[in-house]
């Protein structure tokens, strides 16, 4: 009986998580404003702990964008393998533009919607 209750609880928590992710994506798609950003920095570091050791490296991509005359920064981490680093360095080099969405009331809260537009 305990196993069934555990499975039911796990299924409920999983359903709640998925529902929240779907709702969050819908809100971003429907109510957040869109703009372009420019990549300002790309860096690569080896991973240092358990699960990520199989992946090997993580890259940090930093971009900047302007909303109502004020500049903001967006930063995201991408886990990668050593063989992909040269391609990523070209794809995410400073000066490349991309699209992102930001929350109009909190423009510092942004999400990249295309990782790459043009270089």
C-alpha positions as CSV (number, residue, x, y, z in Angstrom):
1,X,0.0,0.0,0.0
2,X,2.9,2.4,0.8
3,X,4.4,1.9,-2.6
4,X,1.1,2.9,-4.3
5,X,0.7,6.0,-2.2
6,X,4.3,7.0,-3.1
7,X,3.7,6.5,-6.8
8,X,0.5,8.5,-6.6
9,X,2.2,11.4,-4.8
10,X,5.1,11.4,-7.3
11,X,2.6,11.4,-10.2
12,X,0.7,14.3,-8.6
13,X,3.9,16.3,-8.0
14,X,5.1,15.6,-11.6
15,X,1.7,16.8,-13.0
16,X,1.8,20.0,-10.9
17,X,5.4,20.7,-12.2
18,X,4.5,20.1,-15.8
19,X,1.3,22.2,-15.5
20,X,3.3,25.1,-14.0
21,X,5.9,24.9,-16.8
22,X,3.1,25.0,-19.4
23,X,1.4,27.9,-17.8
24,X,4.7,29.8,-17.4
25,X,5.5,29.3,-21.1
26,X,2.0,30.4,-22.1
27,X,2.2,33.6,-20.0
28,X,5.6,34.4,-21.5
29,X,4.4,33.8,-25.0
30,X,1.2,35.8,-24.6
31,X,2.1,38.7,-22.3
32,X,5.8,39.4,-22.4
33,X,7.3,41.9,-24.9
34,X,9.9,40.9,-27.4
35,X,13.2,42.6,-28.3
36,X,16.6,41.8,-29.7
37,X,19.8,41.5,-27.7
38,X,23.4,41.4,-28.5
39,X,25.8,38.8,-27.2
40,X,28.6,40.5,-25.2
41,X,30.5,37.6,-23.8
42,X,31.0,33.9,-24.1
43,X,33.1,31.8,-21.7
44,X,33.7,28.1,-21.2
45,X,34.7,26.3,-18.0
46,X,35.1,22.6,-17.1
47,X,32.4,21.2,-14.9
48,X,33.5,20.2,-11.4
49,X,30.8,17.9,-9.9
50,X,29.1,14.6,-10.3
51,X,26.4,14.5,-13.0
52,X,28.0,17.2,-15.2
53,X,31.4,15.5,-15.3
54,X,30.0,13.3,-18.1
55,X,29.2,16.4,-20.1
56,X,32.5,18.0,-19.6
57,X,32.1,21.7,-19.9
58,X,29.6,24.5,-19.4
59,X,29.5,27.8,-21.3
60,X,28.1,31.0,-20.1
61,X,26.6,33.3,-22.7
62,X,25.9,37.0,-21.7
63,X,23.8,39.4,-23.8
64,X,22.6,42.9,-23.4
65,X,19.4,44.6,-24.5
66,X,17.7,47.9,-24.0
67,X,14.1,48.6,-22.8
68,X,12.9,52.2,-22.6
69,X,16.4,53.6,-22.8
70,X,17.7,51.4,-20.0
71,X,20.2,48.6,-20.6
72,X,19.8,45.1,-19.1
73,X,21.8,41.9,-19.1
74,X,20.7,38.4,-19.7
75,X,23.0,35.4,-18.9
76,X,22.4,31.7,-19.4
77,X,24.5,28.6,-19.0
78,X,24.7,25.9,-21.6
79,X,26.2,22.4,-20.8
80,X,28.3,21.1,-23.6
81,X,31.0,18.7,-24.7
82,X,34.6,19.5,-25.7
83,X,34.0,18.8,-29.4
84,X,31.2,21.3,-29.6
85,X,33.1,24.3,-28.1
86,X,34.6,25.6,-31.4
87,X,31.1,25.6,-33.0
88,X,29.6,27.3,-29.9
89,X,32.4,29.9,-29.9
90,X,31.4,30.9,-33.5
91,X,27.7,30.7,-32.8
92,X,27.8,32.8,-29.6
93,X,30.6,35.2,-30.4
94,X,30.2,38.8,-29.2
95,X,28.2,40.9,-31.6
96,X,25.7,38.1,-32.6
97,X,22.1,39.2,-32.1
98,X,19.3,37.1,-30.7
99,X,15.6,37.4,-29.8
100,X,14.3,37.4,-26.2
101,X,11.1,38.1,-24.3
102,X,11.0,40.2,-21.2
103,X,8.4,40.9,-18.6
104,X,7.1,44.5,-19.3
105,X,6.7,45.4,-15.6
106,X,10.1,43.9,-14.8
107,X,12.3,44.2,-17.9
108,X,15.3,42.6,-16.1
109,X,13.3,39.3,-16.1
110,X,14.0,37.9,-19.6
111,X,14.1,34.6,-21.5
112,X,16.0,34.0,-24.7
113,X,13.6,32.6,-27.3
114,X,16.1,32.0,-30.1
115,X,19.6,31.3,-29.3
116,X,20.9,32.7,-32.6
117,X,19.8,35.2,-35.2
118,X,22.8,36.6,-37.1
119,X,26.4,37.3,-36.6
